[in-house]
């Protein structure tokens, strides 16, 4: 139950108003007609064209956000301003589309004017409305009840709680479509190629690995050859491979230092790459996500900074460094 915030603490106003909006969303989940909700989802899931969002004022802003969310999950959606629609942009509407109208009153003149033209095109109309007894509610194919007891505005005038509820309903519809369509993280990344999120879901080891200029040695190579290979290119590691390029092990800068510390100088000439290498090292496939490779390197008791890249037969294909992944922006 909403109570007027006391004058003692302005911060208390913030918490009470947040609770008011949260309660309104909770109430909406209880008051929504299940049959209407299921019909709305079915209309959206079977849509062969676009989802056209429309509304005026603050409802229009919420409609734009819902359209953006739908598009980001692979459901083609646009925002169409009612005035623009009535002055030529109705040409973008086809019989394969679905229209979602947002209105708190359900009596928005611009939306009501659109309805005959949508009916002429046999376009299904879903209403997210604050008044389910309104003219828009009677004209829509399905209606989702977005009514609220009061706005968060102290004057009970500015659209606040009502727009929050309408947005929550739109998000719920969109996320239900994600589930129904079996969308995967890879599908999501397809529409989000930029930024850290997109890179985590799309960037592969093959995109960052060194496959041509990376150092590799035969197991019988002596310690001076190991030093030269480690110096080559500044990779800090060298793959040890047999004649068929099968990966046998890896030698890092740390391995070299440890062997030199425990080996007398007179015995160094007898050391080979096979003696110094780490057998059965942690490896990664070229089609693995670069982010997964990063986790392999970092989520260890002792971090590693380079991984051999191998194919399904464990043949050496290259190296990928922690530096390469970090520099990519992950």
Sine and cosine of phi, psi and omega as CSV:
sin_phi,cos_phi,sin_psi,cos_psi,sin_omega,cos_omega
0.00,0.00,0.74,-0.67,-0.03,-1.00
-0.99,0.17,0.71,-0.70,0.13,-0.99
-0.82,-0.57,0.55,-0.84,0.00,-1.00
-0.88,0.47,0.75,-0.66,0.00,-1.00
-0.87,0.49,0.59,-0.81,0.05,-1.00
-0.95,0.33,0.28,-0.96,0.00,-1.00
-1.00,0.08,-0.08,1.00,-0.13,-0.99
-0.94,0.35,-0.70,0.72,-0.13,-0.99
-0.72,-0.70,0.92,-0.39,0.04,-1.00
-0.85,0.53,-0.55,0.83,0.00,-1.00
-0.89,0.46,-0.52,0.85,0.00,-1.00
-0.91,0.42,-0.48,0.88,0.06,-1.00
-0.87,0.49,-0.69,0.72,-0.03,-1.00
-0.85,0.53,-0.76,0.65,-0.06,-1.00
-0.92,0.39,-0.64,0.77,0.00,-1.00
-0.92,0.39,-0.62,0.79,-0.01,-1.00
-0.95,0.31,-0.57,0.82,0.10,-1.00
-0.90,0.44,-0.66,0.75,0.03,-1.00
-0.90,0.44,-0.59,0.80,0.04,-1.00
-0.88,0.48,-0.72,0.69,-0.03,-1.00
-0.94,0.35,-0.63,0.78,0.03,-1.00
-0.89,0.45,-0.65,0.76,0.01,-1.00
-0.91,0.42,-0.58,0.81,0.01,-1.00
-0.91,0.42,-0.65,0.76,0.04,-1.00
-0.91,0.42,-0.67,0.74,0.02,-1.00
-0.88,0.48,-0.66,0.75,0.02,-1.00
-0.90,0.43,-0.60,0.80,0.00,-1.00
-0.88,0.47,-0.63,0.78,0.00,-1.00
-0.90,0.44,-0.40,0.92,0.00,-1.00
-1.00,0.00,-0.50,0.86,-0.11,-0.99
-1.00,-0.05,-0.26,0.97,0.01,-1.00
-0.87,0.49,0.71,-0.71,0.08,-1.00
-0.97,0.26,0.87,-0.50,-0.10,-1.00
-0.88,0.48,-0.66,0.75,-0.02,-1.00
-0.90,0.43,-0.67,0.75,0.03,-1.00
-0.91,0.42,-0.63,0.78,0.02,-1.00
-0.90,0.43,-0.69,0.72,0.00,-1.00
-0.91,0.42,-0.64,0.77,0.04,-1.00
-0.91,0.42,-0.64,0.77,0.02,-1.00
-0.89,0.46,-0.70,0.71,0.01,-1.00
-0.91,0.42,-0.65,0.76,0.00,-1.00
-0.90,0.43,-0.66,0.75,0.05,-1.00
-0.87,0.50,-0.71,0.71,-0.02,-1.00
-0.93,0.37,-0.67,0.75,-0.05,-1.00
-0.92,0.38,-0.50,0.87,-0.02,-1.00
-1.00,-0.08,0.06,1.00,-0.03,-1.00
-0.89,0.45,0.80,-0.60,0.00,-1.00
-0.99,-0.14,-0.10,1.00,0.00,-1.00
-0.87,-0.50,-0.81,-0.59,-0.04,-1.00
-0.95,-0.31,0.38,-0.92,0.23,-0.97
-0.99,-0.14,0.87,-0.49,-0.04,-1.00
-0.96,-0.26,0.91,-0.42,0.02,-1.00
-1.00,-0.04,0.65,-0.76,0.03,-1.00
-0.51,-0.86,0.50,-0.87,0.00,-1.00
0.04,-1.00,0.21,-0.98,-0.05,-1.00
-0.85,-0.52,0.59,-0.81,0.04,-1.00
0.93,0.36,-0.69,-0.72,-0.02,-1.00
-0.90,0.44,-0.56,0.83,0.07,-1.00
-0.89,0.46,-0.57,0.82,0.05,-1.00
-0.91,0.41,-0.61,0.79,0.03,-1.00
-0.91,0.42,-0.69,0.73,0.05,-1.00
-0.89,0.46,-0.64,0.76,0.02,-1.00
-0.87,0.49,-0.63,0.78,0.04,-1.00
-0.89,0.46,-0.65,0.76,-0.01,-1.00
-0.92,0.39,-0.68,0.74,0.02,-1.00
-0.89,0.45,-0.64,0.77,0.05,-1.00
-0.87,0.49,-0.66,0.75,0.01,-1.00
-0.91,0.42,-0.64,0.77,0.02,-1.00
-0.90,0.43,-0.72,0.70,0.01,-1.00
-0.87,0.50,-0.70,0.71,0.00,-1.00
-0.88,0.47,-0.62,0.79,-0.04,-1.00
-0.92,0.39,-0.35,0.94,0.02,-1.00
-0.97,-0.22,0.26,0.97,0.12,-0.99
1.00,0.00,0.13,0.99,0.09,-1.00
-0.98,-0.21,0.94,-0.34,-0.07,-1.00
-0.86,0.52,0.85,-0.52,-0.03,-1.00
-0.59,-0.81,0.55,-0.84,0.04,-1.00
-0.68,-0.74,0.32,-0.95,0.14,-0.99
-0.98,-0.22,0.75,-0.66,0.03,-1.00
-0.84,-0.54,0.90,-0.44,0.02,-1.00
-0.96,0.30,0.72,-0.69,-0.04,-1.00
-0.83,0.56,-0.65,0.76,-0.01,-1.00
-0.91,0.42,-0.67,0.75,0.03,-1.00
-0.91,0.42,-0.63,0.78,0.01,-1.00
-0.86,0.51,-0.68,0.73,-0.06,-1.00
-0.97,0.25,-0.13,0.99,0.00,-1.00
-0.86,-0.51,0.64,0.77,0.15,-0.99
0.87,-0.50,-0.45,0.89,-0.08,-1.00
-0.98,0.19,0.00,1.00,0.10,-0.99
-0.90,0.44,-0.28,0.96,0.03,-1.00
-0.89,0.46,-0.29,0.96,0.00,-1.00
-0.99,0.12,-0.21,0.98,-0.07,-1.00
-1.00,-0.01,0.76,-0.65,0.04,-1.00
-0.83,-0.56,0.19,-0.98,-0.01,-1.00
-0.92,0.39,-0.29,0.96,0.01,-1.00
-0.99,0.11,-0.12,0.99,-0.08,-1.00
-1.00,0.06,0.18,-0.98,0.14,-0.99
-0.78,-0.62,0.66,-0.75,0.04,-1.00
-0.93,-0.36,0.75,-0.66,0.12,-0.99
-0.93,-0.38,0.87,-0.49,0.00,-1.00
-0.97,-0.22,0.72,-0.69,0.06,-1.00
-0.92,-0.39,0.79,-0.62,0.04,-1.00
-0.33,-0.94,0.75,-0.66,0.03,-1.00
-0.96,0.26,-0.68,0.73,-0.03,-1.00
-0.99,0.17,-0.49,0.87,-0.10,-1.00
0.97,0.25,0.18,0.98,-0.02,-1.00
-0.80,-0.60,0.37,0.93,-0.03,-1.00
-0.90,0.43,0.88,-0.48,-0.11,-0.99
-0.83,0.56,-0.72,0.70,-0.06,-1.00
-0.88,0.48,-0.61,0.79,0.01,-1.00
-0.95,0.31,-0.66,0.75,0.02,-1.00
-0.87,0.49,-0.59,0.81,0.01,-1.00
-0.93,0.38,-0.46,0.89,0.00,-1.00
-0.95,0.30,-0.52,0.85,-0.22,-0.98
-0.84,0.55,-0.73,0.68,0.00,-1.00
-0.85,0.52,-0.58,0.81,-0.02,-1.00
-0.96,0.29,-0.50,0.87,0.09,-1.00
-0.96,0.29,-0.64,0.77,0.04,-1.00
-0.89,0.46,-0.61,0.79,0.02,-1.00
-0.88,0.48,-0.51,0.86,0.01,-1.00
-1.00,-0.08,0.06,1.00,0.00,-1.00
0.84,0.54,0.65,0.76,-0.01,-1.00
-1.00,-0.03,0.82,-0.58,0.05,-1.00
-0.90,0.44,0.62,-0.78,-0.01,-1.00
-0.87,-0.49,0.82,-0.57,0.11,-0.99
-0.95,-0.31,0.80,-0.61,0.01,-1.00
-0.96,-0.27,0.79,-0.62,0.20,-0.98
-0.96,-0.27,0.99,-0.17,-0.28,-0.96
-0.78,-0.63,0.57,-0.82,0.05,-1.00
-1.00,0.07,-0.12,0.99,0.01,-1.00
-0.68,-0.74,0.97,-0.22,-0.08,-1.00
-0.99,0.13,0.05,1.00,0.11,-0.99
-0.97,-0.26,0.17,0.99,-0.13,-0.99
-0.99,0.14,0.10,-0.99,0.05,-1.00
-0.89,0.45,-0.68,0.73,0.03,-1.00
-0.88,0.48,-0.66,0.75,0.00,-1.00
-0.87,0.49,-0.63,0.77,-0.01,-1.00
-0.95,0.32,-0.45,0.89,-0.04,-1.00
-1.00,0.00,-0.36,0.93,-0.06,-1.00
-0.97,0.23,0.41,-0.91,0.05,-1.00
-0.97,0.25,-0.62,0.78,0.10,-1.00
-0.65,-0.76,0.47,-0.88,-0.05,-1.00
-0.75,-0.66,0.75,-0.66,0.08,-1.00
-0.94,-0.34,0.84,-0.54,-0.13,-0.99
-0.97,0.25,0.94,-0.34,0.02,-1.00
-0.93,-0.37,0.44,0.90,-0.03,-1.00
-0.95,0.31,0.49,-0.87,0.03,-1.00
-0.74,-0.68,0.40,-0.92,0.01,-1.00
-0.94,0.35,-0.63,0.78,0.01,-1.00
-0.29,-0.96,0.32,-0.95,0.07,-1.00
-0.99,0.13,0.35,-0.94,0.08,-1.00
-0.95,0.32,-0.33,0.94,0.05,-1.00
-0.85,0.53,0.77,-0.64,0.02,-1.00
-0.84,0.55,-0.45,0.90,0.04,-1.00
-1.00,0.04,-0.08,1.00,-0.06,-1.00
0.85,0.52,0.61,0.79,-0.05,-1.00
-0.84,-0.54,-0.79,0.61,-0.07,-1.00
-0.91,0.41,0.75,-0.66,0.04,-1.00
-0.88,0.48,0.94,-0.35,-0.03,-1.00
-0.71,-0.70,-0.96,0.28,0.03,-1.00
-0.87,0.49,-0.63,0.77,-0.04,-1.00
-0.91,0.42,-0.64,0.77,0.02,-1.00
-0.95,0.30,-0.55,0.83,0.06,-1.00
-0.89,0.46,-0.70,0.71,0.00,-1.00
-0.91,0.42,-0.69,0.72,0.01,-1.00
-0.88,0.48,-0.66,0.75,0.03,-1.00
-0.91,0.42,-0.65,0.76,0.02,-1.00
-0.89,0.46,-0.63,0.77,0.04,-1.00
-0.90,0.44,-0.69,0.72,0.03,-1.00
-0.87,0.49,-0.68,0.73,0.04,-1.00
-0.89,0.45,-0.64,0.77,0.00,-1.00
-0.90,0.44,-0.66,0.75,0.04,-1.00
-0.88,0.47,-0.72,0.69,-0.05,-1.00
-0.89,0.45,-0.70,0.71,-0.05,-1.00
-0.95,0.31,-0.45,0.89,0.11,-0.99
-0.92,0.39,-0.61,0.79,0.07,-1.00
-0.89,0.45,-0.61,0.79,0.06,-1.00
-0.83,0.56,-0.72,0.69,-0.03,-1.00
-0.93,0.38,-0.70,0.71,-0.05,-1.00
-0.91,0.41,-0.58,0.82,-0.03,-1.00
-1.00,0.05,-0.01,1.00,0.03,-1.00
0.89,0.45,0.62,0.78,-0.04,-1.00
-0.91,0.40,0.68,-0.74,0.00,-1.00
-0.96,-0.28,0.27,-0.96,0.09,-1.00
-0.83,0.56,-0.55,0.84,0.02,-1.00
-0.92,0.39,-0.62,0.78,0.06,-1.00
-0.89,0.46,-0.68,0.74,0.02,-1.00
-0.89,0.46,-0.69,0.73,-0.03,-1.00
-0.90,0.43,-0.46,0.89,-0.01,-1.00
-0.85,0.53,-0.53,0.85,0.01,-1.00
-0.99,-0.14,0.05,1.00,0.00,-1.00
-0.73,-0.68,0.85,0.53,-0.12,-0.99
-0.94,0.33,-0.37,0.93,-0.05,-1.00
-0.99,-0.11,0.28,-0.96,0.04,-1.00
0.99,0.15,0.13,-0.99,-0.08,-1.00
-0.89,0.45,-0.65,0.76,-0.01,-1.00
-0.87,0.49,-0.76,0.65,-0.01,-1.00
-0.88,0.48,-0.67,0.75,-0.01,-1.00
-0.91,0.42,-0.62,0.78,0.00,-1.00
-0.88,0.48,-0.52,0.85,-0.09,-1.00
-0.99,-0.14,-0.13,0.99,-0.06,-1.00
-0.80,-0.60,-0.53,0.85,-0.09,-1.00
-0.94,0.33,0.80,-0.59,-0.05,-1.00
-0.96,-0.27,0.33,-0.94,0.06,-1.00
-0.84,0.55,-0.64,0.77,-0.02,-1.00
-0.87,0.50,-0.42,0.91,0.00,-1.00
-0.97,0.26,-0.36,0.93,-0.12,-0.99
-0.87,-0.50,-0.27,0.96,-0.11,-0.99
-0.94,0.35,0.35,-0.94,0.12,-0.99
-0.98,-0.18,0.92,-0.39,-0.10,-0.99
-0.91,-0.41,-0.16,0.99,-0.05,-1.00
-0.92,-0.38,-0.73,0.68,-0.14,-0.99
-0.99,-0.16,0.20,0.98,-0.07,-1.00
-0.99,0.16,0.51,-0.86,-0.03,-1.00
-0.99,0.16,0.60,-0.80,0.10,-0.99
-0.51,-0.86,0.46,-0.89,-0.08,-1.00
-0.66,-0.75,0.38,-0.92,0.15,-0.99
-0.98,0.18,0.41,-0.91,-0.06,-1.00
-0.90,0.44,-0.42,0.91,-0.02,-1.00
-1.00,0.06,0.03,1.00,0.01,-1.00
-0.87,0.50,0.63,-0.77,-0.02,-1.00
-0.99,0.12,0.07,-1.00,-0.15,-0.99
-0.92,0.39,-0.53,0.85,0.03,-1.00
-0.93,0.37,-0.59,0.81,0.07,-1.00
-0.91,0.40,-0.57,0.82,0.06,-1.00
-0.89,0.46,-0.71,0.71,0.01,-1.00
-0.86,0.51,-0.70,0.71,-0.01,-1.00
-0.90,0.44,-0.66,0.75,-0.02,-1.00
-0.92,0.39,-0.63,0.78,0.02,-1.00
-0.92,0.39,-0.51,0.86,0.01,-1.00
-0.96,0.27,-0.48,0.88,-0.06,-1.00
-0.88,0.48,0.90,-0.44,0.12,-0.99
0.97,0.24,-0.12,0.99,0.01,-1.00
0.92,0.38,0.55,0.84,-0.01,-1.00
-0.98,0.22,-0.41,0.91,-0.01,-1.00
0.97,0.22,0.18,0.98,0.00,-1.00
-0.30,-0.95,0.36,-0.93,0.06,-1.00
-0.62,-0.78,0.71,-0.70,0.07,-1.00
-0.99,0.16,0.65,-0.76,0.08,-1.00
-0.97,-0.26,0.85,-0.52,-0.12,-0.99
-0.76,-0.65,0.40,-0.92,0.09,-1.00
-1.00,-0.02,-0.16,-0.99,-0.09,-1.00
-0.90,0.43,-0.40,0.91,0.01,-1.00
-0.99,-0.11,0.24,0.97,0.03,-1.00
0.95,0.31,0.22,0.98,0.06,-1.00
-0.94,0.34,0.75,-0.66,-0.02,-1.00
-0.95,0.31,0.82,-0.57,0.03,-1.00
-0.98,-0.20,-0.54,0.84,-0.04,-1.00
-0.01,-1.00,-0.11,-0.99,0.02,-1.00
-0.65,-0.76,0.57,-0.82,0.08,-1.00
-0.86,-0.50,0.80,-0.60,0.03,-1.00
-0.95,-0.31,0.16,-0.99,0.09,-1.00
-0.83,0.56,-0.64,0.77,0.00,-1.00
-0.90,0.44,-0.64,0.77,0.05,-1.00
-0.87,0.50,-0.70,0.71,-0.01,-1.00
-0.88,0.48,-0.71,0.70,-0.01,-1.00
-0.89,0.46,-0.68,0.73,-0.03,-1.00
-0.91,0.42,-0.63,0.77,0.02,-1.00
-0.93,0.38,-0.61,0.79,0.00,-1.00
-0.94,0.35,-0.53,0.85,0.01,-1.00
-0.94,0.33,-0.54,0.84,-0.07,-1.00
-0.98,-0.20,0.06,1.00,-0.02,-1.00
-0.90,-0.44,0.77,-0.63,0.05,-1.00
-0.93,0.38,0.54,-0.84,-0.08,-1.00
-0.84,0.54,-0.54,0.84,-0.03,-1.00
-0.93,0.36,-0.34,0.94,-0.04,-1.00
-0.99,-0.17,-0.10,1.00,-0.08,-1.00
-0.87,0.49,-0.61,0.80,-0.06,-1.00
-0.89,0.46,-0.34,0.94,-0.01,-1.00
-1.00,0.04,-0.15,0.99,-0.02,-1.00
-0.97,0.26,0.64,-0.77,0.07,-1.00
-0.84,-0.54,0.21,-0.98,0.03,-1.00
-0.86,0.50,-0.58,0.82,0.01,-1.00
-0.89,0.46,-0.61,0.79,0.02,-1.00
-0.92,0.40,-0.60,0.80,-0.18,-0.98
-1.00,-0.01,-0.31,0.95,-0.14,-0.99
-0.97,0.26,0.40,-0.92,0.17,-0.98
-1.00,0.03,0.89,-0.45,0.00,-1.00
-0.96,0.30,0.51,-0.86,0.06,-1.00
0.73,0.69,0.85,0.53,-0.02,-1.00
-0.95,0.32,0.26,-0.97,0.12,-0.99
-0.93,0.37,0.76,-0.65,-0.06,-1.00
-0.80,-0.60,0.16,-0.99,0.02,-1.00
-0.62,-0.78,0.52,-0.85,0.02,-1.00
-1.00,0.01,0.46,-0.89,-0.04,-1.00
-0.90,0.44,-0.45,0.89,-0.01,-1.00
-1.00,-0.01,0.08,1.00,0.08,-1.00
-0.94,0.33,0.46,-0.89,0.08,-1.00
-0.92,0.39,0.66,-0.75,0.03,-1.00
-0.87,0.49,-0.55,0.83,0.02,-1.00
-0.90,0.43,-0.61,0.79,0.05,-1.00
-0.91,0.41,-0.60,0.80,0.06,-1.00
-0.89,0.45,-0.64,0.77,0.04,-1.00
-0.87,0.49,-0.68,0.73,0.02,-1.00
-0.90,0.43,-0.61,0.79,0.05,-1.00
-0.87,0.50,-0.61,0.79,-0.03,-1.00
-0.97,0.24,-0.62,0.78,-0.17,-0.99
-1.00,-0.03,-0.59,0.81,-0.10,-1.00
-1.00,0.06,0.90,0.43,0.00,-1.00
-0.64,-0.77,0.38,-0.93,0.04,-1.00
-0.88,0.47,-0.63,0.77,0.11,-0.99
-0.84,-0.54,0.90,-0.44,-0.08,-1.00
-0.92,0.38,0.50,-0.87,0.10,-1.00
-0.87,-0.49,0.45,-0.89,-0.12,-0.99
-0.92,-0.40,0.01,1.00,-0.01,-1.00
-0.46,-0.89,0.58,-0.81,0.00,-1.00
-0.77,-0.63,0.68,-0.73,0.18,-0.98
-0.94,0.34,0.60,-0.80,0.07,-1.00
-0.95,-0.30,0.79,-0.61,-0.08,-1.00
-0.75,-0.66,0.35,-0.94,0.09,-1.00
-1.00,0.00,-0.16,-0.99,-0.06,-1.00
-0.91,0.42,-0.41,0.91,0.02,-1.00
-1.00,-0.03,0.16,0.99,-0.01,-1.00
0.93,0.38,0.41,0.91,0.08,-1.00
-0.99,0.12,0.63,-0.78,-0.06,-1.00
-0.93,0.36,0.78,-0.62,0.04,-1.00
-0.91,-0.42,-0.35,0.94,-0.02,-1.00
0.32,-0.95,-0.32,-0.95,0.01,-1.00
-0.71,-0.70,0.53,-0.85,0.17,-0.99
-0.78,-0.62,0.73,-0.68,-0.06,-1.00
-0.97,-0.23,0.46,-0.89,0.12,-0.99
-0.83,0.56,-0.64,0.77,0.00,-1.00
-0.86,0.51,-0.65,0.76,0.00,-1.00
-0.89,0.46,-0.65,0.76,-0.05,-1.00
-0.95,0.32,-0.71,0.70,-0.01,-1.00
-0.89,0.45,-0.64,0.77,-0.01,-1.00
-0.92,0.40,-0.40,0.92,0.02,-1.00
-0.95,0.30,-0.24,0.97,0.03,-1.00
0.97,-0.23,0.08,1.00,0.04,-1.00
-0.95,0.31,0.00,0.00,0.00,0.00
